[in-house]
Amino acid sequence: ACLRALAPVPRAVRETGSQFAGPALRERLARGTEAEQVRILTDLVRSEAAAVLGHDSPEAVAVDITFLEQGFDSLTAVELRNRVNAITGLRLTGAMAFDHPTPGELAPFLREKLAAAGVLSGGDTSAKGARDSRRYRTADTQDTQDTGAKPSTLSSSLKRAVHEGRGAELLTLVRALAAFRPRFAAAGELTEIPEATVVARGPQTPQLICFPSFAGSSDAQEFARFAAGFRGRRAVSVVPTPGFVAGEPLAADVGALLDVCAESVRKTAGDKPAVLVGFSSGGLVAHAVAARLAELGVEVARLVLIDTFVPEDAGVPEDVQAALAGAVLAANAEQQNLGGDEWLTALAHYYSMDWRGLSRTAIPTLLLRATEPVPGLTPADLRPSTWDLAAETTVADVPGDHFSMLRDHAATTAQAVAEWLDT
């Protein structure tokens, strides 16, 4: 029952024409040059992406804008993967839309995969791997990237442990294993501080810079549907949490995480104030980063916390971590880029940090609370009462539960934020 709320609401998608049916596609590709094949596959990607997003025409999907910025999240990326696989006969992963983040980059990759499968003749027949998706690197992790898919021993063990009621035991082990992963103690140890990932653009100011929770993929995908409510009006970007991608180091402690997140905000916003947004545990990061920037004389216009609780204990208990991780895995069974050992060790590492003692701020703060409990939990267990770490806090309730408020109800959550910013 507690997983039912995580399931997406079925959506009607537009069916595409027969020009990209398997045999017809191969005939068209066989007659074309390499450049023409890439163009045909670009049209295919745009057509299927338009169908998934519900657009009437492929022209609504831009060639050189990322799938994330055009409205894709982890679930719709899997839909696109399934449609492309059915048409081409390939067996691609759900991460293809993020490893090759624009239609213009995905089309050449598809051509290379088809050539490697013997469908095409001539040209380069060695399919290139996915792009290096790492955002954070130290000198020690510079050459450790491995883009090949590999089985996740820890996640498989977690599913079994949760089923047997021994999830807390396994999470204790996972947290210990996280201690052996590469770490950085300050932003200066990284070779580069990445800018936040853009998920929406617009002329209004200030822009929104978001921080994901420590569950899920802990990256821009978490805010994809939320950002759609600001597309064309206000810029929205997301600072991913370091260490959830293979080859990335973990932040050694809270101070190291805040150090790199604050620098990413400064790099993204420049000399203009921004609104910081945090979901769940990401709200703790957003508040702490806002307080740190204020101490450095960098203006944060406002702060938005989406179902964030004031920390009362040092870290999240292992049994709660195990239940949360198990629920995320069950809800994202088809998302092959989620659930790896890096993901689980990073989740255990960050959820074990002590977030007590956050500084009080004078930044105007909006706390959005879910109106519905997750099945199996009482409202008192789920809803934060208030946020007493800000001198000025507005509390508002929005539809959905803790999980669905950024999925099925993301539009109304975004509307609540937009209305508060406008006032």
FENTAUR-V893539 format. One record per pair of residues at least 4 apart in sequence whose C-alpha atoms are under 6 Angstrom apart, sorted by the first residue. I is the first residue (numbers start at 1). J is the second residue. D is the distance in Angstrom with one decimal. If there is no record, write none. Layout:
# FENTAUR-V893539
i=<I I>
j=<J J>
d=<D D>
This chain:
# FENTAUR-V893539
i=<1 2 2 6 13 13 13 14 14 20 21 21 22 22 26 29 32 32 38 38 41 42 43 45 46 46 46 47 50 50 50 63 63 64 64 65 66 66 67 67 67 68 68 69 69 71 72 73 73 73 78 81 81 84 85 85 85 94 94 95 96 97 99 99 100 100 112 112 113 114 115 115 115 116 116 116 136 137 137 137 137 138 138 144 145 152 152 154 155 158 161 161 162 162 167 168 168 168 171 174 175 175 178 182 183 183 183 183 184 184 185 185 186 187 187 195 195 195 196 196 196 197 197 198 199 199 200 200 200 200 201 201 201 201 202 202 202 202 203 203 204 204 206 207 207 207 208 208 208 208 209 209 209 209 210 210 210 210 211 211 211 211 212 212 212 213 213 213 213 213 214 214 218 219 220 223 225 226 226 229 229 230 242 243 243 243 243 244 244 244 251 251 255 258 258 262 265 266 273 273 273 274 274 275 275 275 276 276 277 277 277 278 278 278 278 279 279 280 280 280 283 283 285 293 294 294 302 302 302 303 304 304 305 306 307 307 309 311 314 315 315 315 315 316 316 322 329 339 342 360 360 361 362 362 364 365 366 366 366 367 368 368 369 370 370 370 370 370 370 371 371 371 371 372 372 373 373 374 379 400 400 401 404 404 405 405 406>
j=<375 375 376 331 51 52 54 51 54 25 25 87 87 88 30 37 36 37 107 108 107 107 47 49 50 58 61 58 54 55 58 103 104 102 104 102 101 102 72 101 102 72 199 199 200 224 76 77 221 224 94 85 94 88 89 90 91 335 336 337 100 101 130 131 105 106 125 127 127 119 119 120 125 125 126 127 248 141 190 191 248 190 191 247 247 340 341 341 339 162 166 167 166 167 322 318 319 322 318 345 348 349 345 249 249 250 251 252 251 252 252 256 256 259 260 264 267 268 237 238 239 237 238 237 236 237 227 231 235 236 231 232 234 235 232 233 234 235 233 234 233 234 274 234 235 274 236 274 275 276 236 237 238 276 238 276 277 278 238 239 278 282 218 279 282 218 279 280 281 282 218 347 241 240 238 227 410 410 414 411 414 234 250 248 249 250 346 342 343 346 256 257 259 262 289 289 269 270 299 300 301 300 301 301 302 303 286 303 303 304 305 282 283 286 305 283 306 306 307 308 305 308 289 298 298 299 363 364 365 365 365 366 367 368 368 369 384 356 354 351 352 353 354 351 352 326 333 343 346 389 390 390 390 391 392 393 393 394 395 395 396 397 397 397 398 399 400 401 402 397 398 399 400 400 401 379 401 401 383 404 405 405 408 409 409 410 410>
d=<5.9 4.5 5.6 6.0 5.6 5.4 5.6 4.6 5.8 4.9 5.8 5.7 5.0 5.9 6.0 5.3 5.2 5.7 5.7 5.6 5.2 5.0 6.0 5.9 6.0 5.2 5.7 4.6 5.9 4.9 5.3 5.0 5.1 5.6 5.8 5.6 5.0 4.4 5.4 5.7 5.7 4.8 5.6 4.0 5.3 5.9 5.6 5.9 5.0 5.4 4.7 6.0 5.6 6.0 5.2 5.0 5.8 5.6 5.8 5.7 5.8 5.2 5.4 5.6 5.4 5.0 5.9 4.6 5.1 5.3 5.5 4.6 4.8 4.6 5.6 5.9 5.6 5.8 5.4 5.8 5.8 4.6 5.5 5.5 4.9 5.0 5.5 5.7 6.0 6.0 4.8 4.8 5.6 4.4 5.1 4.7 4.2 5.9 5.7 5.7 5.3 5.8 5.1 4.8 4.7 4.6 5.6 5.4 5.3 5.6 5.3 5.1 4.8 5.7 4.8 5.4 5.9 5.2 5.5 5.0 4.5 5.1 5.1 4.2 5.7 5.4 5.9 4.9 5.2 4.9 5.7 5.7 5.7 4.0 4.4 4.1 3.9 4.9 5.8 5.7 5.8 4.8 5.0 6.0 4.9 5.2 4.7 6.0 4.8 5.9 5.9 5.0 5.6 5.0 4.5 5.8 4.5 5.6 5.9 5.6 4.7 5.0 5.2 5.6 4.9 5.7 5.6 5.5 4.8 4.3 5.5 5.7 6.0 4.4 5.3 5.9 5.7 4.8 5.6 5.7 5.5 5.3 5.7 4.7 5.0 4.5 6.0 5.6 4.8 5.8 5.4 5.2 6.0 5.8 5.8 5.6 5.8 5.5 5.2 5.2 5.5 5.4 5.5 5.4 4.8 5.7 5.9 5.0 6.0 4.6 5.9 4.5 3.7 5.3 5.1 5.1 4.6 6.0 5.2 4.4 5.1 5.6 5.9 5.0 5.3 6.0 5.8 5.2 6.0 4.6 5.7 4.8 4.9 4.9 5.7 4.9 5.2 5.5 4.3 5.7 4.2 5.0 5.0 5.6 5.8 6.0 5.8 5.8 6.0 4.5 5.5 4.9 5.7 5.0 5.1 4.7 5.7 4.8 6.0 4.8 5.0 5.6 4.7 5.8 5.4 6.0 5.6 4.9 5.7 5.9 5.9 5.5 5.9 5.5 4.6 5.1 5.4 5.7 5.8 5.3 4.8 5.8 5.2 5.9 4.7 5.4 4.3>
